[in-house]
Amino acid sequence: MKVDLERPIADDAGIALGDEYRALEARARAVVAEHILPREHEESDEAAFAMTAALGQGGLLDACVDLDVVGICVVREVVGAASGLADSMAALQGLGYGPLALYGSAAQKAAWREKVRLGQAIAAIGITEPEAGSDVGAIATTAVRDGDHWVLNGTKRYITNAGIADFYSVIARTGGPGPKGLSAFLVPKDQVRLVERYHLVAPHPCGEIALENARVPADALIGAEGEGFKVAMRTLDHFRTTVGAASVGMATRALKEAVARAKARSQFGSPIGKFQQIGALLADSWTELLAARLLVYRAATAHAAEDPQAGLYSSAAKMYATEAAQRIIDRAVQIHGGDGVRQGSVVERLYREIRSLRIYEGTTEIQKVVMSRGLLA
Ligand SMILES: Cc1cc2nc3c(=O)[nH]c(=O)nc-3n(C[C@H](O)[C@H](O)[C@H](O)COP(=O)(O)OP(=O)(O)OC[C@H]3O[C@@H](n4cnc5c(N)ncnc54)[C@H](O)[C@@H]3O)c2cc1C
């Protein structure tokens, strides 16, 4: 019996996702085929803008602004299989707008929701700092009230869309030490200085920004004063599982490439797929891919059902899917031999693209901290 690697997600995951998600997957596949795959090897800002606009016009960013976790997973799985850059742009439209979707005022939402949804404005989120990575409670950027304004000072690093975003959801300190002293702010691009753009292993717009006496009006506060940590964590809660979904998309693509290569390439007078060691690599990869997809959609549906364990499932899904995808892609590179490490091949690009997903939105180690705390509680 033949394994069908093109099966709809809902059939493969075996979890009731509903007809709207089957329709969303079909739409995502059509938009990706027309607008993303033809540019899959591009890494420029111009490509990033064009891809974001195509995703928005195709209706694929609706789930991101509505924080529909199952929908974001479907979109990221399909988009991630085609382009890490496009996946990053889709994710950040949701992550950057997420604080507004969850806690924003009517005016803040009116200003940005439609533009972000349609891919006409670029969103970003500023949490990470030189001394505050995994430890978000250590944020040092300050926001001080000055009459009708807040004045922000500090540095944010590893900010995706740094320099190209229209606005940044920024977490800054308004009170005492620790998580309770943090608040969230909507900061427009004209109050932000780009310090540097990074050269990442798989290029996407990312860099360091400085807030130097950045002035925003009093109503730029997102949620209440002192709620910044909650704003950041609840936003990340909606996206953690979806990082796993993007990984599943990348791993699916890698497995397809590996299968095709194992059939097409012959050595010792035989297709290399006939060698048991190569077949075993493929079997291991498919099993891990299925397990990762099951866990991702289990966590996503738990989130949709407001299951109290949803956050813990999402930690398991994010950790397992990103780590499994790294292994699956590594096996695909191995099956390609020398061609697997040549720049320009799909598996070489996937090998670089998957790496950051094990780090951002909570490293693998931080997911283990969360789960072990849950187990020992
Ligand atoms: C490509 C990319 C895009 C990003 N985009 C954004 C963005 O848009 N906005 C934003 O705010 N941030 C962004 N980040 C930052 C990202 O969230 C942080 O890199 C991540 O949270 C880890 O922080 P750090 O890099 O400072 O590493 P550190 O926190 O210094 O961690 C270093 C190592 O120590 C481990 N470690 C830390 N604490 C513990 C612990 N308690 N137990 C065990 N191990 C521990 C970590 O797992 C890691 O292996 C991005 C990062 C990357 C790589």
The ligand as a Gaussian input file, in Angstrom:
#p B3LYP/6-31G(d) Opt

LIG

0 1
 C       15.045000      33.849000      14.318000
 C       14.578000      34.443000      15.610000
 C       13.521000      35.323000      15.614000
 C       13.094000      35.921000      16.805000
 N       12.080000      36.845000      16.779000
 C       11.749000      37.474000      17.924000
 C       10.775000      38.531000      17.900000
 O       10.188000      38.852000      16.861000
 N       10.515000      39.203000      19.060000
 C       11.133000      38.899000      20.238000
 O       10.853000      39.538000      21.250000
 N       12.068000      37.903000      20.290000
 C       12.388000      37.195000      19.158000
 N       13.345000      36.197000      19.194000
 C       14.050000      35.928000      20.445000
 C       13.756000      34.561000      21.039000
 O       12.477000      34.532000      21.613000
 C       14.896000      34.276000      22.026000
 O       16.064000      34.041000      21.252000
 C       14.618000      33.069000      22.904000
 O       13.565000      33.325000      23.797000
 C       15.859000      32.652000      23.705000
 O       16.442000      33.760000      24.324000
 P       18.036000      34.024000      24.152000
 O       18.342000      33.977000      22.701000
 O       18.393000      35.234000      24.905000
 O       18.725000      32.737000      24.803000
 P       18.976000      32.501000      26.371000
 O       17.737000      32.756000      27.151000
 O       20.227000      33.211000      26.762000
 O       19.226000      30.935000      26.369000
 C       20.507000      30.357000      26.043000
 C       20.430000      28.859000      26.337000
 O       20.159000      28.655000      27.740000
 C       19.013000      27.855000      27.882000
 N       18.264000      28.239000      29.083000
 C       17.866000      29.484000      29.451000
 N       17.165000      29.419000      30.597000
 C       17.121000      28.101000      30.938000
 C       16.529000      27.387000      32.029000
 N       15.809000      27.987000      32.980000
 N       16.692000      26.037000      32.059000
 C       17.397000      25.394000      31.096000
 N       17.959000      26.017000      30.042000
 C       17.816000      27.355000      29.983000
 C       18.204000      28.072000      26.608000
 O       17.315000      26.996000      26.374000
 C       19.297000      28.170000      25.572000
 O       19.700000      26.869000      25.190000
 C       13.747000      35.577000      18.016000
 C       14.801000      34.657000      17.999000
 C       15.223000      34.094000      16.821000
 C       16.363000      33.108000      16.845000

